[in-house]
Amino acid sequence: MQYTVELMNRTLYLLRVGPQLAPTQDVALKGFTKRRAIVVGHMVRIAKLYEGSLMHICAKQLELAAVFNRLIIETAVRVEYLIKAKRSSFRSFVLTSYKPEKEILAHLKAEAAQRQLAQYERRIRRKIKSRMRRDGISEVELMGTRNWRLDGKDFRRILEDTKRDVPYSYAFGSQSHFVHGDWAELSVYHLTKHNGYYKPHLDYDEPDPRLACAVTTVCLSTLFHFLKWNKSDKDDYLRPIILGLLELNRHIDLAHEDTLGP
């Protein structure tokens, strides 16, 4: 784990540098268009989530690190999908992010028909409508939306479209236990069984390279594809470093796996 954590520190540095690289001087000065900014924002999210995972790995808190890892995988899959998506997909991404706001507006409208809204309710409604105007979304369009999936696809379909369904399914599926807190997670990590009865287990499990190396592979691979899509590493300065870290990460993972036995 000492080698793994050092590798993660280097990966985090690259994840923080990568999204800040611009393909041209004009973009560096002005910033990205909204469509491209959506992808860049995903990369920033990955960097922050990866830092959170690293913090909990260093604190030897496997259960918390795994929650961050699941979120990283979801974000990385969307990056892979969006860098190949058509323009309408970005409109879909923005619109479908307003599902909670639709429910709030519908509730406030029903309440307003019966009573005068409180100040905080009017403030919430005003802020939501201000955001909608900024994103070019009308109330009629929002209220008429029924499908809240990106391009109408569930996550499994997006996995298939990005050809990541097999490798990501293992990590995505297994780490869903940590997000949803199902019996698999409770029985393994939060309870201990003695003579047919259960007692609380409040200590954290300690992470090992299986957790850290898998998410590092996802992050480095996604960053590699992002730099190619963004054309922000034209001199091939970062991508050879990323490939080197990927190979080192693979060796660490295999070396640890070999010590586990059959």
N, C-alpha and C positions, 0 to 999 in steps of 0.2 A: 504493500500500500504506500510505502514511502516513495517509491518510484512513480506509482500511479498518481499520487497527489502532485508531485512535481510536474508530471506530464499535463495534468489538468490545469495547473497554474499557467503553463505556456499556452495551452489551448485557449484559456480565458483571455489572455492577452490578445491573441489573434482574433477572437470573437469580438473584442471591443474595438480593435483597429479596423477590421474588415468593413463594417457598415459605414464607417466614416470616410472611406475612400470613394472619391468621385471619378466618374469616367472622363470628365472634361473640366477645364477651369471654370467654364460658365456654370456648370452644375455645382461645383465647389463653392462658388460665390452666391448663387441664387437658391440652391437647394433642389430637391427632386420634385417632379410633377406628382400629383396625388396618386396616380395609378402605380408609379414606380415606388412611391413612398410607402405604399401598403406592404410591398415586399421588404423594403428596408426596415420598416417598423417591426415586421416579423423577426428579422435578424437581430434587432436590438432586444426584442423580447427573449430570444434564445440566449443571448449573452447574459441578461439579467437572471433568467431562470437557471442557467448553468452555474452562475456564481452562487446562487442560493443552494443548489445541489452540492457544490464544492464546500460551502460553509458547513452544511450538515454532515457531509462525509468527514470533514476534519474534526467535527464534534462527535464523531462516531455514533451518529443517529440515523441508522439505515431507514427506518420507517418514514422519516421526514424527507430524506434525500430522494427516496423512491417516488414521492408525490411530485416533486419537481421534475424528475425524469420523465414521468408520464406526460406532463405538460410540455416538456421540451419535444418529445416525440410528436405530439399532435401539431405543434407549431412547425416543426421541420417538414412534416408531410404537406402542410399547407403551402410552405415555401416552394417545395418541389412542384406542387400542382400549379401555383400561380405564375411561376416563371415560364410556364409553357401555355398559360391560359389565354383565351381571347379577351378582348376589351370588356365584353358584357359580363365576364366573370367578376371583374372588380366592382362593377355596379351591384351585382348580386351579393358580393361580400359585404359591401357597405349597408345595403338595405336589410339583409338578414341579421345584421348586428343590432337592429332596433326592436327585436321581439319584446324585451322587457319594457321598453318605452311604449310600445303599442298597448300592452296590458295596463300600464299606469294611466295613459291617456283615456282609455276606455273606462276605467274605474272613475277617474276624475270627472269625465263627462256625465256619467250616471249620477255621481254625487251632486254635481252642479245643477242638475235638473230638479233636485229635491231641497237644496239648501245653498247658502252662500259659502263658497270655498274659503278655507282658512288661509292666512297669509303664506304659510309654508307650502300649501298645496298650489297656490297660484304661482309661487316662485318656481316650484318643480315643473309645472306645466310650461311656464315661460322659458325655462332653460331647455327643456326638451324640444320645443318648437323652434328655438333659436338654432339648436344643433341641426334640426331637420332642414331649415332654410339654408344653412351653411353647406349641407350635403346635397341640396337639390331634391329633397324628398317631400312630396306633398302628403297631407294628412289622408287624402283619399287613397293614394297609392299605399301608404302604410297600413291603413285599416283594411284594405282589400287584399293584403298579402296573406297567403295561407301556408305556403311552403317556406320553412325557415332554414333550409339547408343550402349550402353553397352550390349554385347551379342545379339545385334540386337533388343533389347527391348526398347520401349518407357517408360516414367516414370510411366504411369498408369499400365503397365504390371508389372513393378518392384514392385509397390505398392501391386498388387495382389499376386505376388510371396512371398512377405514378410508378407502377411496377415495383411497389415496395410491400405488397401484401404479405409475402411469405416472411421476409426477415423482420419487418416491423410488427407483424402480428404476434410474434413471440414476446417481444418487449412490451408492445401496447397492451396485449391481452393480460399478461401476467401482472403488470403494474397497475391494472385497473383495480386489483384488490386493495391497494394502498389508497386509492382515491375514494372508493365507495365504502370502504370499511365493511366488507362482507365477512361471512363466517370463516373463509379461508384465512383472511388476515387476522381476525380476532383470535382464532384458535392457535395460530402459530406465533404471533408477536405480542398479543396483549393479555393472554391467559396462560396459566400453567395447569395441567391436569394431575390430580393426585387421588388415586383410589376411586376414580369415577366422578370426582368433584373438581370444580374449577376455582382457581384463585387469581386475583389480579396480578399481572406482571408489568410493573411500571418502569423497569429498566429498558434501555434501548438495545437493539441488536447492533453489532458492529459491521459496517460495510466491508466488502472485499472487492477485488478487481472486477468480478463479474458484473457488479452494478455500475462501477465507474467507467470501465473500458467500453461497455456497450453504448452508453450515452455519449461518450467522447467520440466514438466512431460516427454516430449520427451527426453530432455538431460539426466535426471537421469536414465530413462529406458534404453537408449542406452548405457550409461556408465556401467550399471549393466550387460548387455549382453556382452559388450566388455571385462570386467574383467573376466567373466566366460569363454569366448572364448580364451582369452590370458593366462588364468591360472596364473594370476599375483596377485590374492588375495586368496591364498591357505588357509590362516588362518582365512578367513572370517572376516577380520577387516573392510573393507570399505563397503561391500555389506549390512550388517545390518544397517549401517548409511544411506546408500542410500535409503533403504526401509523405514526407519523412516522419512526421509525428504519427500519421496513420499507421505506418509500418511499425514504428516503435510500439505503439499502442497494441497492435496485433500480437507482437512478440510477448509483451507483458501479459496479455490475456491468455495466450497459449501456455506460457510458462506457469501461470497460476493454475490453469486447468489441469496441467500435467501433474501437479502436486496433490490434486484432490483424489486421485485414484479412480477406479471403476465405480 
